[in-house]
Amino acid sequence: MQKRTLANFSPLILFLVFFVGMAVIQFASPDMPDNDGFYHIKLAYLMRTEGLKPDFPYLPLSILNPEEFYDHHFLFHVALIPFTFGDLRIGAKWAAVIFSALAFLAIWYLFHRQRVPFSWLWALALLGISDAFLYRMSITRAQSLSLGVLALGFLWLLEGRYWRLAMLSFIYVWLYDAFPLLIALGVLHLVAVALIEHRLETRPLIFIGAGILLGMLINPYFPVNISFSIQHMLPKLTDATSVRVGNEWYPYDTGQLLDNSLPSLIAFASGILALGIAGRKMDVRTAMGLLAALLFGLMLFQARRFVEYFPPFALIFAVFAWAPLLIDLKPVDLPQDETDSLRGPSPYLLDLRSILPAVVILVFVFAGAFMSIPAAQESIRNSKDYELYAGASEWLVQNTPAGSRVFQTDWDDFPRLFYYNTHNTYLAGLDPTYMQLYDSALYDLWVDITHGDVEGSSKIVASDFGAGYVHTDLNHEDFLDQAAQDSGYKEVYRDDQAVIFEVITP
C-alpha cells in the first residue's frame, strides 16, 4: 500500500522538481531571456481585457496588418491569460517555468507508459541535457508546450491511439504553427514500422492529417490562417538567410554545440553504443527515437532554434536503446530455500548488476545538471534589461497622437515597444519577412534607411512609410549620422538606450 501511494504521488513530485529546477534558472535574473516573451504576454493581456480576438493595428505594413492578422499562437496566448494578472513580466517568467515543467512531465509520462526502468530518473536528466535547451525552455514562447505535444504524440503513435492523435493535431494547429512537426513524427513512425515490422501503417498519418486539416478549417482566423502559414513557412524552408532574420535561424558552430549541448551528444552516442551491445533487433520505439533524434539533429545543424528539440529526443532515443539491457539486469526471483536463508522479507537478490544502472544514470543526471543549470543561469543573466525602451515608450505615449506610426530601425525592438506602448503602431516586428512579404521594395528601402545609406530620408519616412516619429537605439550610428544632417528630423527624446526623432514635414 505504501509503495502504491508513493507511486500515485510521483508525477506531482517530479513536476515539483522540474518546477524548482526551472525556477532556479528563470529567476537568476529579473530580466526576461528573449524579446518575443514581451509580445506574447502583452497580447495575452489584450486578449483578457479586450476579447480573445483583439484588434491588431500595430504592424500595418506587414502580413500581420489589421485585415490579415492571424494569431498563430492562439492557444498559447489563451494559456498565458492566467498569468496576466499583476506584473506582466513576473507572470511571463512563471508561465515559462510551469510550461517547461509540464513538457518535462510529458516526457516522463512517455517513459512511464512505455515501462522504461528508472523512468523518473531518466526524466530528471532533462535538467542537465543541454544548457542551451534549458535556456530556450526558459523563454516565454510556445516551444515548451510544443515539446509536450510532441512527447504525447510520440506516445500515442506507439500505442495506436488514433483518435487522440487527431485531437492532439487539431489542438496543435491552434497552439503553434510548428504543427508540421507532428506530421514528421507520423512519417517517422511509418518508416520505423516498415523497417522493423515489414508492414505499412498509414492510419496514424491519416488521423494526424485529418486533425490538422480540421484545425486549419475550423479556426477563429480562417481563411487568413492558411495564407499566413504558407507565406510564413516557405521562406524558412527555402532560403532562411535571404532576409536577415533572428540569430536563432542560423546554426551553431561545432565549438558552441559541444559547449552548450555536450550531455545530449553523449546521450545520443550512448544510445548507439547500447544498440551495439544489445546485439538484437531494434524495436519500433527505439527506431522511431533514433529517426527523430537524427531529424532534429539535422534541423539543429541548420538553425540553432531547434536545440529545443534535439536534446530531449536524443535522450528519448538513448532511454529506449538502453531499456532492454536494463530490463535484463532487473532483480531475479530466488529459489525458496535460498529465500528462507536471507534475513528480511525481500524475495529478491539485490546484486551489483541491478544497482549499478541506477547509479550510473544518477551520476549522469547530476553531472549534466551541474554543468547545464549554472550555464543556463548565466545566459539568463546576460539578457537585456527588462526596462529597455521603457522611457522612450513612455515619451511616445505621452507626446504623440494615438495610432501614430513609429519608424523603428530594428525589427526585433517591436516586442518591447509593443509591451510598453500600444498607443502607437510600428513598421516591422516578430519576423522581418512579415514586412518583406508584404512589400519587398518597401522592405529594401527600410533596410537602406536604417543602415544610413539614404540621404534626406525624413521625406521618405513621412511619405512612403507614413511615420511621424523614428525610434532608434544608439548602435545605429550611420543612421544617427544621417539624421543629424537631415533638417527633417527633430530630436525630441534621448536617453542611454534610445533616441526619438519627430519627422518634420514641410
C-alpha positions in Angstrom: 0.0 0.0 0.0 2.8 2.4 0.9 4.6 1.7 -2.4 1.3 2.3 -4.4 0.6 5.6 -2.6 4.1 6.8 -3.3 3.7 5.9 -7.0 0.5 7.9 -7.1 2.3 11.0 -6.0 5.4 10.5 -8.2 4.0 12.7 -11.1 3.5 15.6 -8.6 6.9 15.1 -7.0 8.6 15.1 -10.4 6.6 18.2 -11.5 7.8 20.0 -8.4 11.4 19.0 -9.1 11.1 20.3 -12.6 9.4 23.4 -11.4 12.1 24.2 -8.9 14.9 23.5 -11.3 13.4 25.8 -14.0 12.6 28.5 -11.4 16.2 28.5 -10.2 17.2 29.1 -13.8 14.5 31.6 -14.6 14.9 33.8 -11.6 18.7 34.0 -11.8 17.9 37.5 -13.2 14.8 39.8 -13.1 15.2 40.2 -16.8 13.3 38.2 -19.4 15.5 35.9 -21.6 14.2 36.9 -25.0 12.4 39.8 -26.8 9.4 37.8 -28.0 8.2 37.0 -24.5 7.2 40.7 -24.1 5.0 40.4 -27.2 3.3 37.2 -26.1 2.4 38.2 -22.5 1.2 41.6 -23.7 -1.0 40.1 -26.4 -2.4 37.7 -23.8 -3.2 40.7 -21.6 -5.1 42.3 -24.5 -7.0 39.1 -25.1 -8.1 39.1 -21.4 -9.1 42.8 -21.4 -10.4 43.3 -25.0 -11.6 39.8 -26.1 -10.0 36.7 -27.4 -9.6 38.3 -30.9 -8.4 41.8 -30.1 -7.9 44.3 -32.8 -4.2 44.3 -34.0 -3.4 47.6 -35.8 0.2 47.5 -34.7 2.1 46.2 -37.8 0.1 47.7 -40.7 3.0 47.3 -43.2 3.3 43.6 -42.8 1.3 40.4 -43.4 0.1 40.9 -39.8 -1.8 44.1 -40.9 -5.3 44.5 -39.4 -7.0 42.9 -42.4 -4.7 39.8 -42.4 -3.7 39.4 -38.8 -3.5 35.8 -37.7 -2.6 34.8 -34.1 -0.6 31.7 -34.9 0.0 31.2 -31.2 -3.7 31.5 -30.3 -4.0 28.7 -27.7 -0.6 29.6 -26.3 -1.8 33.1 -25.6 -5.0 31.7 -24.1 -2.8 29.6 -21.8 -0.9 32.8 -20.8 -4.1 34.7 -19.8 -4.0 33.5 -16.1 -0.5 34.9 -15.8 -1.6 38.4 -16.9 -2.9 39.5 -13.5 -0.4 41.7 -11.8 3.1 42.4 -13.1 3.2 41.0 -16.7 6.9 40.4 -16.6 6.7 38.3 -13.5 3.7 36.4 -14.9 5.6 35.7 -18.1 8.5 34.3 -16.2 6.3 32.0 -14.0 4.5 30.8 -17.2 7.8 29.8 -18.7 8.6 27.8 -15.6 5.3 26.0 -15.5 5.0 25.3 -19.2 8.6 23.8 -19.3 7.9 21.7 -16.2 4.7 20.3 -17.9 6.7 19.5 -21.0 9.3 17.6 -19.0 6.5 15.8 -17.2 5.1 14.7 -20.6 8.4 13.1 -21.5 8.4 11.3 -18.1 4.9 10.1 -19.0 6.2 8.7 -22.3 8.8 6.7 -20.4 6.4 5.6 -17.7 3.8 4.4 -20.2 6.5 2.5 -22.1 7.5 0.8 -18.8 11.1 2.0 -19.0 13.2 1.1 -16.0 14.1 4.1 -13.8 11.7 6.3 -15.9 11.6 9.0 -13.2 15.4 9.1 -13.1 15.8 9.3 -16.8 13.3 12.2 -16.9 15.4 14.1 -14.4 18.2 14.1 -17.0 16.2 16.8 -18.8 17.5 19.3 -16.3 21.1 18.6 -17.4 20.8 17.5 -21.0 21.8 20.9 -22.5 22.2 24.4 -21.1 21.0 25.9 -24.5 17.9 23.7 -24.3 17.2 24.9 -20.7 17.7 28.5 -21.8 15.2 28.0 -24.7 12.7 26.4 -22.3 13.0 29.4 -20.1 11.7 31.7 -22.8 8.0 32.6 -22.7 7.3 31.1 -26.0 5.3 28.2 -27.3 8.2 25.8 -27.7 7.9 24.2 -24.3 4.3 23.3 -24.8 5.1 22.2 -28.3 7.7 19.8 -26.9 5.0 18.4 -24.6 2.6 17.9 -27.5 5.3 16.0 -29.5 6.1 13.8 -26.5 2.4 12.9 -26.2 2.2 12.4 -30.0 5.2 10.1 -29.8 3.5 8.0 -27.1 0.1 7.8 -28.9 1.8 6.8 -32.1 3.4 3.9 -30.3 0.1 3.0 -28.5 -2.0 3.3 -31.6 -4.3 6.0 -30.1 -5.5 7.3 -33.4 -8.4 9.5 -32.2 -6.2 11.0 -29.5 -3.7 11.8 -32.3 -6.4 13.5 -34.3 -7.5 15.7 -31.3 -3.9 16.5 -30.5 -3.2 17.5 -34.0 -6.3 19.8 -34.0 -5.1 21.5 -30.8 -1.5 21.8 -32.1 -2.7 23.9 -35.1 -4.4 26.3 -32.7 -1.5 26.3 -30.3 1.5 26.9 -32.5 2.4 26.9 -36.2 5.1 24.2 -35.7 2.3 21.6 -36.2 4.1 20.1 -39.3 6.5 18.5 -36.8 3.7 16.2 -35.7 3.3 15.1 -39.3 7.0 14.5 -39.4 6.7 12.2 -36.3 3.9 10.3 -38.1 6.1 9.8 -41.1 9.0 8.6 -38.9 6.6 6.1 -37.2 5.5 4.8 -40.6 9.2 4.3 -41.6 10.1 2.7 -38.3 7.2 0.2 -38.5 8.1 -0.6 -42.2 11.7 -1.2 -41.3 11.1 -3.2 -38.1 7.8 -5.0 -38.7 7.8 -5.0 -42.5 4.3 -3.6 -42.9 2.9 -0.3 -43.9 1.0 1.5 -41.1 -0.7 4.6 -42.5 -3.6 5.1 -40.1 -1.7 7.4 -37.7 -0.8 9.7 -40.5 -4.3 9.8 -41.8 -5.7 10.7 -38.3 -2.9 13.3 -37.8 -3.6 14.8 -41.3 -7.3 14.9 -40.6 -6.8 16.7 -37.2 -4.5 19.3 -38.8 -6.9 19.9 -41.7 -9.8 20.4 -39.3 -7.7 22.7 -37.2 -6.9 24.8 -40.2 -10.5 24.9 -41.5 -12.3 25.2 -38.1 -10.2 28.1 -36.9 -11.0 31.5 -35.4 -8.8 33.1 -38.1 -9.9 31.1 -41.2 -9.1 31.7 -44.0 -6.2 34.1 -43.4 -4.5 31.4 -41.2 -4.0 29.3 -44.4 -2.4 32.0 -46.4 -0.3 33.2 -43.5 1.0 29.6 -42.8 2.1 29.3 -46.4 3.8 32.7 -46.5 5.5 32.2 -43.2 6.8 28.7 -43.7 8.1 28.8 -47.2 10.8 31.4 -46.7 12.2 29.3 -43.8 12.1 26.1 -45.8 13.6 27.5 -49.0 16.1 30.2 -48.0 16.1 31.4 -44.4 19.1 33.7 -44.8 17.7 35.7 -47.8 16.3 38.1 -45.2 18.3 38.9 -42.1 16.2 37.1 -39.5 17.0 36.5 -35.9 20.1 34.6 -34.8 18.0 31.6 -33.9 17.6 30.8 -37.6 21.4 30.4 -38.0 23.4 27.3 -36.9 25.8 26.9 -34.0 29.4 26.3 -34.9 30.8 23.0 -33.7 32.5 24.5 -30.7 29.3 26.2 -29.5 27.4 23.0 -29.8 30.0 21.0 -27.9 29.9 23.6 -25.2 26.2 24.0 -24.7 24.8 20.6 -25.6 27.5 18.0 -24.8 25.4 15.9 -22.5 22.8 15.4 -25.3 25.5 14.4 -27.7 26.8 11.9 -25.1 23.3 10.6 -24.6 22.9 10.1 -28.4 26.2 8.4 -28.7 25.4 6.1 -25.7 22.2 5.1 -27.4 24.2 3.9 -30.5 26.6 2.1 -28.1 23.6 0.4 -26.4 22.3 -0.9 -29.8 25.7 -2.4 -30.4 25.9 -4.0 -27.0 22.4 -5.4 -27.2 23.1 -7.4 -30.3 19.4 -7.7 -31.0 16.9 -6.3 -33.4 15.6 -2.8 -32.6 12.0 -2.4 -31.6 9.8 0.2 -33.2 10.0 2.8 -30.4 13.8 2.7 -30.5 13.9 3.0 -34.3 11.5 5.9 -34.1 13.5 7.6 -31.4 16.7 7.2 -33.5 15.0 8.7 -36.5 13.5 11.6 -34.5 16.9 12.4 -33.0 18.5 12.3 -36.4 15.8 14.6 -37.9 16.1 17.2 -35.1 19.8 16.9 -35.2 19.8 17.8 -38.9 17.5 20.6 -38.2 19.8 21.8 -35.4 22.7 21.9 -37.8 20.6 24.3 -39.9 19.2 26.5 -37.2 20.1 26.8 -33.5 16.5 27.3 -32.5 16.0 23.5 -32.8 18.1 23.0 -29.8 14.7 23.0 -28.1 14.0 19.6 -29.7 17.2 17.7 -30.4 18.4 17.3 -26.8 15.2 15.8 -25.4 14.8 13.5 -28.4 18.4 12.4 -28.1 17.6 11.4 -24.5 14.4 9.7 -25.6 16.4 7.6 -28.1 19.0 6.8 -25.6 16.4 5.7 -23.0 14.7 3.4 -25.4 18.0 2.0 -26.6 19.2 1.2 -23.1 15.8 -0.1 -21.8 16.1 -3.7 -22.9 19.5 -4.0 -21.3 18.3 -2.6 -18.1 15.3 -5.0 -18.1 17.8 -7.8 -18.4 19.6 -6.6 -15.3 16.5 -6.5 -13.1 16.5 -8.5 -9.8 15.6 -12.2 -10.2 13.4 -14.4 -8.1 15.3 -16.8 -5.7 14.5 -20.4 -5.0 12.5 -21.0 -1.8 15.4 -22.5 0.2 17.7 -19.5 -0.6 15.0 -17.1 0.2 14.5 -18.6 3.6 18.2 -18.2 4.4 18.0 -14.5 3.9 17.1 -12.1 6.6 14.1 -9.9 6.0 11.0 -10.4 3.8 12.5 -9.4 0.4 12.3 -12.2 -2.2 14.9 -10.6 -4.4 18.6 -10.8 -4.8 19.9 -7.2 -4.9 23.2 -7.7 -6.6 25.5 -5.1 -8.1 24.2 -5.6 -11.5 20.7 -4.3 -10.5 22.0 -1.3 -8.6 24.8 -0.2 -11.0 22.5 1.2 -13.8 20.6 3.5 -11.4 24.0 4.7 -10.0 25.3 5.4 -13.5 22.1 7.2 -14.5 22.2 9.2 -11.3 25.8 10.3 -11.9 24.8 11.3 -15.5 21.9 13.3 -14.2 23.9 15.2 -11.5 26.9 15.8 -13.8 24.6 17.2 -16.5 22.7 19.4 -14.1 26.0 20.6 -12.5 27.2 21.7 -16.0 24.0 22.9 -17.5 22.0 24.7 -14.8 24.7 27.3 -13.9 25.4 27.9 -17.7 21.7 28.4 -18.3 21.5 30.8 -15.4 24.5 32.8 -16.8 22.7 33.0 -20.2 19.6 34.4 -18.4 21.8 36.9 -16.5 23.1 38.2 -19.9 19.6 39.1 -21.0 18.8 42.7 -21.9 17.5 45.0 -19.2 13.7 44.4 -19.0 13.2 48.1 -18.8 14.9 48.6 -22.2 12.9 51.3 -24.1 10.5 51.9 -21.2 11.5 55.5 -21.1 11.2 56.1 -24.8 7.9 54.3 -24.9 6.5 56.4 -22.1 7.5 59.6 -24.0 5.7 58.3 -27.1 2.6 57.6 -25.2 2.6 61.0 -23.6 3.5 63.1 -26.6 2.2 61.6 -29.8 -1.3 61.2 -31.2 -3.0 57.8 -30.7 -2.3 55.4 -33.5 0.6 57.5 -35.0 3.2 55.4 -36.7 6.7 54.9 -35.4 9.5 54.1 -37.8 11.8 51.8 -35.8 15.3 51.0 -37.0 15.3 47.4 -35.7 12.5 44.9 -36.3 13.3 43.0 -33.1 12.7 46.1 -31.0 9.0 45.7 -31.7 8.1 43.3 -28.8 9.5 45.6 -26.2 7.9 48.7 -27.7 4.6 46.9 -28.0 4.9 45.7 -24.4 5.2 49.2 -23.1 3.2 51.1 -25.7 0.1 50.0 -27.6 -0.7 53.7 -28.1 1.4 53.8 -31.4 1.8 51.5 -34.4 5.1 50.3 -35.9 6.7 49.1 -39.1 8.2 45.6 -38.6 8.1 43.1 -35.9 8.4 39.4 -34.8 9.9 38.4 -38.1 11.4 40.7 -40.8 10.0 38.5 -43.5 6.5 39.7 -42.5 7.3 43.1 -43.9 9.3 41.8 -46.8 6.4 39.5 -47.9 4.0 42.4 -47.6 6.1 44.8 -49.8 9.6 43.8 -50.8 10.5 47.1 -52.3 9.4 49.0 -49.2 11.3 46.5 -47.0 14.5 47.1 -49.0 14.1 50.8 -48.7 13.6 50.5 -44.9 16.8 48.4 -44.6 18.8 51.0 -46.6 17.5 53.9 -44.4 18.3 52.1 -41.2 21.8 51.4 -42.5 22.3 55.1 -43.1 22.6 54.6 -46.9 19.8 57.1 -47.8 20.4 60.9 -47.5 17.4 63.1 -46.6 15.4 60.1 -45.6 13.0 62.1 -43.5 10.8 62.8 -46.5 10.7 59.1 -47.4 9.9 58.1 -43.9 6.9 60.5 -43.9 5.6 59.8 -47.4 6.4 56.2 -48.1 6.1 54.8 -44.6 3.5 57.2 -43.2 5.5 57.6 -40.0 5.7 60.7 -37.9 8.3 59.5 -35.5 11.5 57.5 -35.5 12.8 55.2 -32.8 16.4 54.0 -32.9 18.9 52.5 -30.5 22.3 54.1 -30.1 24.0 51.3 -32.2 22.7 52.6 -35.5 25.5 55.1 -35.8 25.3 55.5 -39.6 21.6 56.3 -39.4 22.2 58.7 -36.5 24.9 60.5 -38.5 22.5 60.9 -41.5 19.7 62.0 -39.1 21.9 64.7 -37.6 22.4 66.2 -41.1 18.7 66.0 -42.1 16.7 69.0 -41.2 13.5 66.9 -41.5 14.4 65.2 -38.2 14.0 66.9 -34.9 15.4 65.1 -31.9 12.8 65.1 -29.2 14.0 62.4 -26.8 17.2 60.7 -25.8 18.4 58.5 -23.0 21.2 55.9 -22.7 19.0 53.4 -24.6 17.3 55.1 -27.4 16.7 58.3 -29.5 13.4 59.5 -30.8 13.1 61.9 -33.7 10.0 63.7 -34.8 9.6 63.8 -38.6 9.1 67.5 -39.6 7.3 67.7 -43.0 7.2 71.0 -45.0 
